[in-house]
């Protein structure tokens, strides 16, 4: 499953987040091992994106502790929208995080070009974001995250707005890019899609709709990256049904999962 070693990539321990006028989220306990891919699944409002922001250091818990993540090694975040600089070509977009660390521009752009080649855009380095499809723009966003060689990669439903064919291709690319790195980064991926979660991750964590607590954790079968034809395997189909049932339970839906 995940790479061995005593350290954790990130952990939330007894975390509670309070907001005015609504019930608190948590307490939540979550540990992510180095090299592990975890899918966070739950209905809207369950706190999936909040947990990513906590891990990224973009938000502080009201109670509890956050370890690893932004406080340990390099953390990269891919949002639902590509959030690219529209005036700059994509090589400059991807090079920006490296330039902000003080790396000389020529070297930063060389490394950016390598990452863009890795996501299949090596022939579009001078393209502007407006010239890209939604799938291409998300590939640029992924390259910009990976160029920093993160220990922890956080993805907040990055493929939600894409068509199903493009989504599948990008998941395959994410697996390939993850598998090709040493050490492999830990990944926490937020999704509403149970099939996407089962295909993508080692483990799925389901959040309860009412409290934001972890209501179920499912270890997912098979090895990553997935073998050809994995979606037709009985183990995959069974895991999808198990996760769908757990999600229905977290939403308070009774009876058979849809």
Residue frames as qw, qx, qy, qz and C-alpha x, y, z in Angstrom:
[[0.000, 0.890, 0.457, 0.000, 0.00, 0.00, 0.00],
 [0.013, 0.988, -0.138, 0.066, 1.91, 3.05, 1.22],
 [0.563, 0.518, -0.515, 0.386, 5.67, 3.30, 1.38],
 [0.754, -0.451, -0.408, 0.249, 7.19, 2.05, 4.62],
 [0.315, 0.385, -0.279, 0.821, 8.74, 4.28, 7.22],
 [0.278, -0.404, -0.691, 0.531, 8.03, 5.58, 10.70],
 [0.040, 0.215, 0.079, -0.973, 6.95, 9.07, 9.66],
 [0.345, 0.649, 0.671, -0.100, 3.51, 10.20, 8.58],
 [0.298, 0.370, 0.361, 0.802, 2.90, 12.53, 5.68],
 [0.242, -0.363, 0.021, -0.899, 0.09, 14.31, 7.51],
 [0.317, -0.346, -0.861, 0.195, -2.22, 13.80, 10.47],
 [0.356, -0.506, -0.028, -0.785, -5.26, 15.39, 12.08],
 [0.389, -0.145, -0.838, 0.354, -5.75, 14.49, 15.72],
 [0.151, -0.616, -0.668, 0.389, -9.00, 15.26, 17.53],
 [0.122, 0.018, 0.200, 0.972, -9.52, 18.26, 15.24],
 [0.103, 0.726, 0.652, -0.192, -12.62, 20.41, 15.66],
 [0.170, 0.143, 0.242, 0.945, -13.49, 23.43, 13.52],
 [0.042, 0.659, 0.631, -0.407, -16.12, 25.88, 14.71],
 [0.111, 0.288, 0.367, 0.878, -17.94, 28.42, 12.56],
 [0.241, 0.154, 0.387, -0.877, -20.49, 30.98, 13.74],
 [0.617, 0.222, 0.017, -0.755, -24.09, 29.95, 13.29],
 [0.830, 0.191, -0.442, -0.282, -23.56, 26.28, 12.54],
 [0.913, -0.387, 0.128, -0.003, -22.66, 23.03, 14.23],
 [0.185, -0.739, 0.608, 0.222, -18.92, 22.37, 14.57],
 [0.820, 0.381, -0.410, -0.116, -17.08, 19.95, 12.29],
 [0.399, 0.380, -0.765, 0.335, -15.43, 17.05, 14.05],
 [0.316, -0.724, 0.560, 0.250, -13.74, 15.82, 16.02],
 [0.842, 0.503, -0.177, -0.087, -11.75, 14.29, 13.15],
 [0.546, -0.549, 0.592, 0.224, -8.80, 11.92, 13.31],
 [0.825, 0.564, 0.020, -0.023, -6.98, 11.16, 10.06],
 [0.462, -0.607, 0.530, 0.370, -3.48, 9.88, 9.36],
 [0.755, 0.641, -0.085, -0.107, -1.94, 9.75, 5.89],
 [0.801, -0.330, 0.342, 0.363, 1.15, 7.61, 5.36],
 [0.029, -0.632, 0.488, 0.601, 4.03, 8.61, 3.08],
 [0.054, 0.176, -0.835, -0.518, 3.22, 7.59, -0.48],
 [0.203, 0.399, 0.876, -0.180, -0.42, 6.76, 0.32],
 [0.182, -0.201, -0.393, -0.879, -3.35, 7.96, -1.80],
 [0.056, 0.385, 0.783, -0.485, -6.44, 8.72, 0.27],
 [0.119, -0.430, -0.517, -0.730, -9.82, 9.70, -1.18],
 [0.108, 0.210, 0.562, -0.793, -12.01, 11.91, 1.00],
 [0.193, -0.345, -0.734, -0.552, -15.66, 11.22, 0.21],
 [0.039, -0.448, -0.682, 0.576, -18.77, 12.83, 1.64],
 [0.178, 0.796, 0.549, 0.182, -21.78, 14.99, 0.85],
 [0.204, 0.611, -0.002, 0.765, -21.51, 18.74, 0.35],
 [0.393, -0.729, 0.106, -0.550, -20.96, 20.50, 3.65],
 [0.925, -0.317, -0.194, 0.074, -19.34, 17.53, 5.37],
 [0.400, -0.857, 0.279, 0.166, -15.99, 19.32, 5.60],
 [0.896, 0.178, 0.204, 0.352, -13.89, 17.66, 2.89],
 [0.439, 0.716, -0.029, 0.541, -12.42, 20.91, 1.58],
 [0.399, -0.856, 0.189, -0.270, -11.97, 22.18, 5.13],
 [0.881, -0.352, 0.251, 0.194, -9.76, 19.18, 5.94],
 [0.733, 0.418, 0.118, 0.524, -7.62, 19.95, 2.89],
 [0.071, 0.866, -0.082, 0.488, -7.24, 23.57, 3.98],
 [0.676, -0.699, 0.220, -0.079, -6.21, 22.39, 7.45],
 [0.900, -0.063, 0.239, 0.358, -3.58, 20.08, 5.97],
 [0.546, 0.597, 0.119, 0.575, -2.34, 22.88, 3.72],
 [0.408, -0.299, -0.301, 0.808, -2.03, 25.31, 6.61],
 [0.024, -0.384, -0.340, -0.858, -4.62, 27.63, 5.04],
 [0.576, -0.580, -0.162, -0.553, -6.91, 27.27, 8.06],
 [0.071, 0.326, -0.787, 0.519, -6.34, 26.60, 11.76],
 [0.473, -0.395, -0.781, -0.102, -8.40, 24.18, 13.85],
 [0.429, -0.705, 0.029, -0.564, -10.45, 25.45, 16.77],
 [0.688, -0.519, 0.479, -0.169, -9.22, 22.46, 18.75],
 [0.955, 0.096, 0.248, 0.129, -6.86, 19.56, 18.14],
 [0.307, -0.655, 0.487, 0.490, -3.58, 19.33, 16.27],
 [0.787, 0.613, -0.017, -0.062, -2.46, 19.16, 12.65],
 [0.497, -0.591, 0.539, 0.337, 0.93, 17.57, 12.04],
 [0.535, 0.137, 0.656, 0.515, 2.83, 16.98, 8.84],
 [0.308, 0.842, 0.436, 0.071, 1.21, 18.71, 5.92],
 [0.285, 0.888, -0.034, 0.359, 2.34, 22.31, 5.51],
 [0.422, -0.833, 0.337, -0.117, 4.46, 22.04, 8.66],
 [0.673, -0.341, 0.630, 0.185, 6.54, 19.13, 7.37],
 [0.481, 0.075, 0.692, 0.533, 8.17, 19.03, 3.95],
 [0.126, 0.131, -0.344, -0.921, 6.62, 20.47, 0.81],
 [0.350, 0.474, 0.759, -0.278, 2.87, 20.61, 0.30],
 [0.055, 0.043, -0.484, -0.872, 1.12, 21.42, -2.99],
 [0.378, 0.442, 0.617, -0.530, -2.56, 22.18, -3.56],
 [0.009, -0.128, -0.678, -0.724, -4.63, 21.73, -6.74],
 [0.338, 0.263, 0.422, -0.799, -7.97, 23.54, -6.54],
 [0.567, 0.484, 0.651, -0.144, -11.25, 22.88, -8.34],
 [0.484, 0.873, 0.053, -0.037, -10.36, 25.59, -10.85],
 [0.823, 0.259, -0.068, 0.502, -6.98, 25.74, -12.54],
 [0.321, -0.916, -0.050, 0.236, -6.32, 29.31, -11.19],
 [0.704, 0.111, 0.222, 0.665, -3.71, 30.11, -13.83],
 [0.089, -0.615, 0.035, 0.783, -2.32, 33.57, -14.55],
 [0.643, 0.631, 0.431, -0.050, -4.18, 34.45, -17.78],
 [0.258, 0.931, -0.201, -0.162, -1.54, 36.88, -19.03],
 [0.218, -0.636, 0.728, 0.131, 1.37, 34.42, -18.79],
 [0.690, 0.268, -0.608, -0.286, 2.20, 31.41, -20.95],
 [0.904, -0.352, -0.144, -0.197, 1.89, 28.05, -19.30],
 [0.759, 0.157, -0.392, 0.496, 5.63, 27.50, -18.83],
 [0.055, 0.443, -0.323, 0.835, 5.78, 30.72, -16.80],
 [0.697, -0.448, -0.053, -0.557, 2.71, 29.61, -14.82],
 [0.947, -0.173, -0.260, 0.073, 4.34, 26.34, -13.84],
 [0.604, 0.289, -0.347, 0.657, 7.72, 27.96, -13.11],
 [0.218, -0.750, 0.036, -0.624, 6.24, 30.54, -10.73],
 [0.796, -0.600, -0.031, -0.080, 6.43, 28.46, -7.49],
 [0.850, -0.034, -0.036, 0.525, 10.10, 27.75, -8.13],
 [0.308, 0.572, -0.011, 0.761, 10.88, 31.38, -8.93],
 [0.448, -0.776, -0.047, -0.442, 9.20, 32.43, -5.69],
 [0.871, -0.448, -0.015, 0.201, 11.69, 30.25, -3.80],
 [0.200, -0.848, 0.360, 0.333, 14.57, 32.15, -5.43],
 [0.729, 0.052, 0.573, 0.372, 15.48, 29.66, -8.16],
 [0.045, -0.394, 0.378, 0.837, 16.87, 31.47, -11.22],
 [0.640, 0.433, 0.114, -0.624, 14.27, 31.98, -13.92],
 [0.494, 0.456, -0.657, -0.341, 16.08, 29.93, -16.58],
 [0.101, 0.131, -0.970, 0.179, 16.35, 26.89, -14.30],
 [0.419, 0.244, 0.605, -0.632, 12.79, 27.30, -13.03],
 [0.650, 0.471, -0.095, -0.589, 11.46, 27.35, -16.57],
 [0.357, 0.359, -0.845, -0.173, 13.58, 24.39, -17.58],
 [0.089, 0.039, 0.933, -0.346, 12.08, 22.34, -14.76],
 [0.515, 0.385, 0.332, -0.690, 8.62, 23.66, -15.63],
 [0.551, 0.447, -0.492, -0.505, 9.11, 22.47, -19.19],
 [0.185, 0.176, -0.966, 0.048, 9.99, 19.00, -17.93],
 [0.281, 0.229, 0.763, -0.535, 6.83, 18.83, -15.82],
 [0.562, 0.474, 0.029, -0.677, 4.67, 20.06, -18.69],
 [0.430, 0.358, -0.764, -0.321, 6.19, 17.39, -20.90],
 [0.015, -0.033, 0.958, -0.283, 5.30, 14.85, -18.22],
 [0.395, 0.416, 0.611, -0.545, 1.62, 15.85, -18.40],
 [0.519, 0.431, 0.677, 0.293, 1.59, 15.78, -22.19],
 [0.194, 0.952, 0.222, -0.082, 1.94, 19.50, -22.89],
 [0.596, -0.406, 0.284, 0.632, 5.58, 19.72, -23.87],
 [0.360, 0.302, 0.519, 0.714, 4.58, 21.11, -27.27],
 [0.100, -0.822, -0.438, -0.351, 2.41, 23.90, -25.79],
 [0.541, -0.318, -0.346, 0.698, 4.89, 25.73, -23.56],
 [0.110, -0.021, 0.058, 0.992, 4.12, 29.13, -25.04],
 [0.236, -0.541, -0.673, -0.446, 0.34, 28.70, -25.01],
 [0.208, -0.263, 0.321, -0.886, -1.79, 31.06, -22.91],
 [0.248, 0.144, 0.859, -0.424, -4.46, 29.63, -20.58],
 [0.553, 0.446, 0.175, -0.682, -7.27, 30.93, -22.83],
 [0.500, 0.449, -0.610, -0.419, -5.96, 28.67, -25.60],
 [0.063, 0.167, -0.972, 0.154, -6.38, 25.50, -23.52],
 [0.614, -0.361, -0.577, -0.400, -9.28, 23.15, -22.99],
 [0.626, -0.649, 0.160, -0.402, -10.47, 22.51, -19.44],
 [0.978, -0.154, 0.001, 0.142, -8.53, 19.25, -19.33],
 [0.647, 0.441, -0.164, 0.600, -5.34, 20.92, -20.55],
 [0.143, -0.746, 0.203, -0.618, -5.68, 23.71, -18.01],
 [0.815, -0.523, 0.142, -0.206, -6.01, 21.15, -15.22],
 [0.916, 0.125, -0.085, 0.372, -2.90, 19.38, -16.51],
 [0.307, 0.638, -0.220, 0.671, -1.03, 22.69, -16.20],
 [0.508, -0.682, 0.188, -0.490, -2.31, 23.10, -12.65],
 [0.967, -0.248, 0.038, 0.043, -1.13, 19.58, -11.83],
 [0.742, 0.364, -0.148, 0.543, 2.30, 20.26, -13.34],
 [0.014, -0.734, 0.217, -0.643, 2.57, 23.46, -11.30],
 [0.750, -0.571, 0.169, -0.287, 1.88, 21.47, -8.13],
 [0.979, -0.062, 0.048, 0.188, 4.31, 18.69, -8.98],
 [0.541, 0.675, -0.221, 0.450, 7.19, 20.95, -10.02],
 [0.274, -0.758, 0.396, -0.439, 7.89, 21.65, -6.34],
 [0.521, 0.155, -0.826, 0.147, 8.47, 17.91, -5.72],
 [0.522, -0.499, 0.202, -0.662, 5.88, 17.84, -2.91],
 [0.026, 0.123, -0.949, 0.290, 5.79, 15.33, -0.10],
 [0.237, 0.464, 0.767, -0.375, 2.02, 15.88, 0.17],
 [0.074, -0.094, -0.508, -0.853, -0.27, 16.67, -2.76],
 [0.251, 0.420, 0.659, -0.571, -3.79, 17.93, -1.96],
 [0.056, -0.124, -0.639, -0.757, -6.45, 17.88, -4.68],
 [0.301, 0.331, 0.542, -0.711, -9.90, 19.42, -4.18],
 [0.612, 0.537, 0.561, -0.152, -12.19, 17.84, -6.81],
 [0.109, -0.536, 0.402, 0.734, -9.90, 18.95, -9.64],
 [0.040, 0.009, 0.831, 0.555, -11.65, 16.87, -12.30],
 [0.270, 0.446, 0.726, -0.450, -15.26, 17.56, -11.31],
 [0.385, 0.672, 0.068, -0.629, -16.03, 19.91, -14.20],
 [0.104, 0.438, -0.743, -0.495, -14.53, 17.66, -16.87],
 [0.832, 0.134, -0.261, -0.471, -16.22, 15.09, -19.09],
 [0.902, -0.312, 0.280, -0.107, -15.91, 11.44, -18.08],
 [0.882, 0.362, -0.045, 0.297, -13.35, 10.51, -20.74],
 [0.260, 0.741, -0.320, 0.530, -11.04, 13.39, -19.80],
 [0.593, -0.638, 0.329, -0.366, -11.45, 12.58, -16.10],
 [0.984, -0.093, 0.143, 0.057, -10.37, 8.99, -16.66],
 [0.707, 0.530, -0.152, 0.443, -7.33, 10.06, -18.64],
 [0.028, -0.771, 0.339, -0.539, -6.27, 12.52, -15.96],
 [0.797, -0.488, 0.282, -0.219, -6.64, 9.91, -13.22],
 [0.952, 0.160, 0.037, 0.257, -4.42, 7.56, -15.23],
 [0.431, 0.686, -0.220, 0.543, -1.91, 10.40, -15.65],
 [0.407, -0.745, 0.307, -0.429, -1.99, 11.15, -11.93],
 [0.945, -0.258, 0.201, 0.003, -1.23, 7.51, -11.13],
 [0.821, 0.403, -0.041, 0.403, 1.60, 7.47, -13.66],
 [0.167, 0.769, -0.259, 0.560, 3.15, 10.66, -12.34],
 [0.648, -0.630, 0.287, -0.320, 2.80, 9.48, -8.73],
 [0.979, -0.093, 0.149, 0.099, 4.33, 6.07, -9.48],
 [0.721, 0.532, -0.080, 0.436, 7.27, 7.61, -11.35],
 [0.043, -0.832, 0.293, -0.470, 8.54, 9.65, -8.41],
 [0.804, -0.194, -0.458, 0.325, 10.94, 8.61, -5.69],
 [0.136, 0.216, 0.910, -0.328, 9.83, 9.01, -3.03],
 [0.098, -0.521, -0.684, -0.501, 6.20, 8.96, -4.04],
 [0.168, -0.244, 0.251, -0.921, 4.16, 11.82, -2.59],
 [0.111, 0.400, 0.838, -0.355, 1.20, 11.21, -0.34],
 [0.155, -0.226, -0.435, -0.858, -2.03, 12.34, -2.01],
 [0.176, 0.422, 0.722, -0.519, -5.31, 13.40, -0.44],
 [0.069, -0.125, -0.606, -0.783, -8.01, 13.69, -3.09],
 [0.360, 0.301, 0.525, -0.710, -11.50, 15.09, -2.46],
 [0.214, -0.033, -0.725, -0.654, -14.30, 13.67, -4.61],
 [0.645, 0.039, 0.309, -0.698, -18.06, 13.07, -4.62],
 [0.765, 0.325, -0.414, -0.371, -17.65, 10.22, -7.12],
 [0.792, -0.382, 0.460, -0.127, -17.43, 6.77, -5.51],
 [0.917, 0.339, 0.117, 0.173, -16.16, 5.13, -8.71],
 [0.360, 0.803, -0.293, 0.373, -13.41, 7.74, -8.99],
 [0.441, -0.702, 0.467, -0.307, -12.47, 7.21, -5.34],
 [0.919, -0.145, 0.365, -0.032, -12.27, 3.42, -5.64],
 [0.813, 0.513, 0.010, 0.276, -10.20, 3.59, -8.82],
 [0.219, 0.859, -0.254, 0.386, -7.89, 6.31, -7.57],
 [0.277, -0.724, 0.451, -0.442, -6.97, 5.48, -3.99],
 [0.329, 0.152, -0.893, 0.266, -5.52, 2.99, -1.57],
 [0.153, -0.387, -0.774, 0.478, -8.12, 4.00, 0.99],
 [0.152, -0.569, -0.373, -0.717, -11.42, 5.91, 1.07],
 [0.144, -0.225, -0.620, 0.738, -12.44, 7.98, 4.09],
 [0.152, -0.613, -0.612, -0.475, -16.14, 8.86, 4.36],
 [0.042, 0.044, -0.391, 0.918, -17.23, 11.97, 6.26],
 [0.007, 0.561, 0.800, -0.210, -20.59, 12.21, 8.00],
 [0.100, 0.635, 0.403, 0.652, -22.97, 14.83, 6.58],
 [0.403, -0.846, -0.294, -0.189, -24.11, 16.18, 9.95],
 [0.630, -0.744, 0.074, 0.207, -20.89, 16.25, 11.96],
 [0.384, 0.822, -0.420, 0.030, -17.95, 16.05, 9.54],
 [0.559, -0.504, 0.656, -0.062, -16.59, 13.14, 11.53],
 [0.254, 0.314, -0.861, -0.310, -15.10, 10.07, 9.87],
 [0.793, -0.045, 0.237, -0.560, -18.03, 7.67, 9.56],
 [0.967, 0.100, 0.231, 0.037, -16.22, 4.91, 7.64],
 [0.011, -0.723, 0.617, 0.312, -12.78, 3.99, 6.34],
 [0.942, 0.247, 0.201, -0.105, -12.47, 1.46, 3.53],
 [0.341, -0.490, 0.673, 0.436, -9.22, -0.16, 2.42],
 [0.700, 0.551, -0.067, -0.449, -9.57, -0.50, -1.34],
 [0.886, -0.046, 0.431, 0.166, -8.47, -3.64, -3.20],
 [0.741, 0.585, 0.135, 0.302, -5.81, -3.97, -5.86],
 [0.588, -0.337, 0.083, 0.731, -2.49, -2.28, -6.49],
 [0.245, 0.942, 0.082, -0.212, -1.75, 1.16, -7.87],
 [0.404, 0.239, -0.215, -0.856, -1.45, 2.12, -10.67],
 [0.777, 0.171, 0.450, -0.407, -4.46, 0.08, -11.79],
 [0.377, -0.068, 0.827, 0.411, -4.15, -2.73, -14.29],
 [0.309, 0.075, -0.494, -0.809, -5.90, -2.53, -17.64],
 [0.532, -0.266, -0.702, -0.393, -9.52, -3.58, -17.29],
 [0.145, -0.025, -0.745, 0.651, -9.64, -2.96, -13.54],
 [0.408, 0.016, 0.158, -0.899, -13.06, -1.28, -13.74],
 [0.761, 0.002, -0.424, -0.490, -14.63, -4.56, -14.89],
 [0.351, 0.159, -0.865, 0.320, -13.06, -6.60, -12.07],
 [0.560, -0.573, -0.573, -0.169, -15.51, -8.00, -9.46],
 [0.535, -0.363, -0.403, 0.649, -13.31, -6.62, -6.65],
 [0.091, 0.059, 0.078, 0.991, -13.62, -3.11, -8.06],
 [0.391, -0.408, -0.491, -0.663, -17.39, -3.37, -8.54],
 [0.615, -0.505, -0.589, 0.141, -17.86, -4.75, -5.03],
 [0.413, -0.247, -0.273, 0.833, -15.76, -1.95, -3.54],
 [0.094, -0.239, -0.254, -0.933, -17.81, 0.65, -5.41],
 [0.541, -0.512, -0.543, -0.388, -21.02, -0.79, -3.93],
 [0.611, -0.425, -0.490, 0.454, -19.51, -0.88, -0.42],
 [0.263, -0.098, -0.098, 0.955, -18.37, 2.72, -0.67],
 [0.257, -0.358, -0.404, -0.801, -21.71, 3.84, -2.12],
 [0.601, -0.545, -0.578, -0.085, -23.49, 2.19, 0.81],
 [0.520, -0.348, -0.352, 0.696, -21.14, 3.89, 3.29],
 [0.074, 0.092, 0.121, 0.986, -21.73, 7.25, 1.62],
 [0.422, -0.482, -0.526, -0.559, -25.50, 6.72, 1.71],
 [0.616, -0.515, -0.537, 0.259, -25.22, 5.97, 5.42],
 [0.384, -0.187, -0.168, 0.889, -23.20, 9.14, 5.97],
 [0.139, -0.199, -0.283, -0.928, -25.97, 11.09, 4.23],
 [0.383, 0.097, 0.613, -0.684, -28.68, 9.49, 6.36],
 [0.627, 0.202, -0.418, -0.626, -30.16, 7.66, 3.38],
 [0.609, -0.139, 0.730, -0.278, -31.89, 4.42, 4.30],
 [0.859, 0.413, 0.231, -0.196, -32.38, 1.41, 2.05],
 [0.829, 0.152, 0.295, 0.449, -30.22, 0.33, -0.86],
 [0.221, -0.558, 0.244, 0.762, -27.55, 2.64, -2.19],
 [0.604, 0.693, 0.064, -0.389, -28.44, 4.14, -5.56]]
